[in-house]
Amino acid sequence: MPTVYVTAPSEDAERLAELVVESRLAACVNRVPTQSTYRWDGEIHHDEETILLIKTTGERYDELVSRLLEEHPHDVPCIERFDADDIEEAFGQWITDVTDAR
């Protein structure tokens, strides 16, 4: 089961989370406020952002990323996949059940 790590401007985070859960691309999204420091266009930026920890399945991952790329306000969004080596069985089944697109 992958967890997808995404950062987004705080004002867009709730919309993105709602979108991927509503469309069954994710079972759950945790939103964690954070402060990011990064280089863009040759300058250092400091922004308040939100980390989205998106719980999905391997089957839904590609569609999830495509949708995030369409909807995310950044030209180059941070989208990283972390695969769980061990996940509690009932939790994994819940993720599978609620992301089933049928």
C-alpha positions in Angstrom: 0.0 0.0 0.0 1.5 3.3 -1.0 1.3 6.5 1.1 1.8 9.5 -1.1 3.5 12.5 0.3 2.4 15.8 -1.2 3.0 19.4 -0.2 0.6 22.1 -1.2 -0.2 25.7 -0.4 -2.3 25.7 2.7 -5.2 27.4 1.0 -5.4 24.5 -1.6 -4.8 21.6 0.7 -8.4 21.0 1.9 -9.7 21.1 -1.7 -7.1 18.6 -2.9 -7.8 16.3 0.0 -11.5 16.4 -0.6 -11.1 15.9 -4.3 -9.0 12.7 -4.0 -11.2 11.1 -1.3 -14.4 12.1 -3.1 -13.2 10.5 -6.3 -12.1 7.3 -4.5 -8.5 7.8 -5.4 -7.6 7.9 -1.7 -9.1 6.4 1.4 -7.8 9.1 3.7 -5.7 12.2 3.6 -3.9 13.6 6.7 -3.2 17.3 6.5 -0.2 18.5 8.5 0.7 22.2 8.6 4.4 22.9 7.8 6.8 25.7 6.9 8.8 25.0 3.7 12.1 26.6 2.7 13.1 25.9 -1.0 14.8 27.4 -4.0 12.7 28.4 -7.0 13.7 30.5 -10.0 17.1 31.1 -8.3 15.7 32.5 -5.1 15.1 31.1 -1.6 11.4 31.0 -0.6 9.8 30.5 2.8 6.1 29.5 2.7 3.5 28.0 4.9 2.3 24.8 3.3 0.4 21.7 4.2 1.8 18.2 4.0 -0.8 15.8 2.6 -0.3 12.1 3.5 -2.5 10.3 1.1 -3.5 6.6 1.7 -4.2 4.8 -1.6 -3.6 1.5 -3.3 -1.1 0.5 -6.0 -4.0 0.1 -8.4 -5.2 3.7 -7.9 -1.8 5.3 -7.6 -1.2 6.3 -11.3 -4.7 7.9 -11.6 -4.1 9.7 -8.3 -0.9 11.2 -9.5 -2.5 12.3 -12.8 -5.3 14.0 -11.0 -2.9 15.7 -8.6 -0.9 17.0 -11.5 -4.0 18.4 -13.1 -5.3 20.1 -9.9 -2.2 21.1 -8.0 -1.5 24.9 -8.3 2.3 24.4 -8.5 4.1 23.9 -11.8 6.3 21.3 -10.2 4.4 19.8 -7.3 6.1 17.6 -4.7 4.6 14.1 -5.1 6.5 11.3 -3.5 5.5 7.6 -3.1 6.3 5.6 0.0 5.4 1.9 0.0 4.5 0.3 3.3 6.5 -2.9 3.9 4.1 -3.8 6.8 0.5 -2.5 7.3 -2.1 -3.6 9.7 -4.3 -6.0 7.8 -7.7 -4.5 8.6 -6.4 -1.0 7.8 -5.1 -2.2 4.5 -8.4 -3.8 3.7 -10.3 -0.6 4.5 -8.1 1.3 2.1 -8.7 -1.2 -0.6 -12.5 -1.2 0.1 -13.0 2.6 0.0 -10.8 3.2 -3.0 -12.6 0.5 -5.1 -13.8 2.4 -8.2 -16.7 0.0 -8.9 
